[in-house]
């Protein structure tokens, strides 16, 4: 019985964490702390969960965000999200939304994002 209650409690906490994260990124967009491209990246990761960096970079939705922009802009956008801790990159090059902090986070500024 305790195990069931504990699992339900953890599940409830996870849902609350997701909702708070969603609210946080929406507020950041409204306050212009992040741009629309960054918001789209976070929204996609919120739906999909942890995703490989290469998979994100090759996905059509990501490529369409940067059609007329250079790679520096892509890097700046990802690094800014990582600095704000709205996005994490782990040692195996997987991007995580800010509500799900992985164990082995790559420091911001290291090559990769």
N, C-alpha and C positions, 0 to 999 in steps of 0.2 A: 504494500500500500504506500509506504514511504517513497519507494522508487518511482511509482506512478506520479505521485504528487511532485516529486523532485523534477521529473521529466517535463511535466506540464508547466512547472514554474520556469524551467530553463527555456522552454518553447515560448512562453509568454514574454520572457525577458528579451529573447531574440527578436520577436515581432515588434516589441516596443523600440528596440535598438534600430531596427530597419526604418520604422516610422519616424523616429527622431532624426535619423540620418537624412531621410528624404526631405524632411522639413528644413534641416540645416542647409542642404545644398540649394533648395528653392529660395531660402532667405538670402544665401550668398549671391545667387543670381540676381535677385531683386535689388540687392544693395550694390550690385556691380563689383563684387569682390571676386567673382569668377565670370568668364564670358560664356556665351551660348555654346561654343564648341566644348568647353570644359564641362558644362552642365550635361551636354549630350553624352560625353564619355562616362561621366559618373552615373547617369541614368541607365545606360546600357550595362554597365558593370553591376548596378543594383539589381537588374533583371536577371543577369546571367551568373553572377557570383564571380569567384576567382577565375581569371582567364589568362592564358599565355599572352605575353607582350607581342610576340610575332603574330599570333592569331588576331589580336586586336588590330595591329598595323595593317594586316592584309584583308580585313573585313571591309565590305563595300561601304557601310555606313561611316567608318572611320576615314576611308580614303576620300569620300565625298565631302567631308568636313574641310579637307585641306587641298582641294583641287587647285586653287590659285595661290596657295601659300607654300613657303619652302619648309625644309626639314627643321630649320632652326625654330620656327614657330611651333611645330609639333613638339619639339623637345622642351621649349619654354612652357608650353601649356601643361605637359605632363609633370615637369619638375615643380611648377607652381602648385599643382594639386598635391604633390607629395610633400612639399614644404608646409602646406596648410593641413596636412594629415587627413585629407579627404580621400586619398588614394595611397596605397602601399605597393611597393614592388619587393617581392621576396627574392631569395638567393637563386631560386629556380626560374626567375624571370616571369613570374605570374603576377598580374595586377589584381589587387584586392580592393574592394570598396572600403571606405574609412571605418565602417562599423564592424568590420571583421579583420582585426589586426593579426597578421600571421606571426609566427615565431621568429623566423630568420629574415628580417627586413634589411634590404640593401640601403646603405646610407645615401641620402640625396647628394647628387653631384658625381656619383660613380657612373661610369659609362654604362649605358643600357637603356635608359629612358629618355 
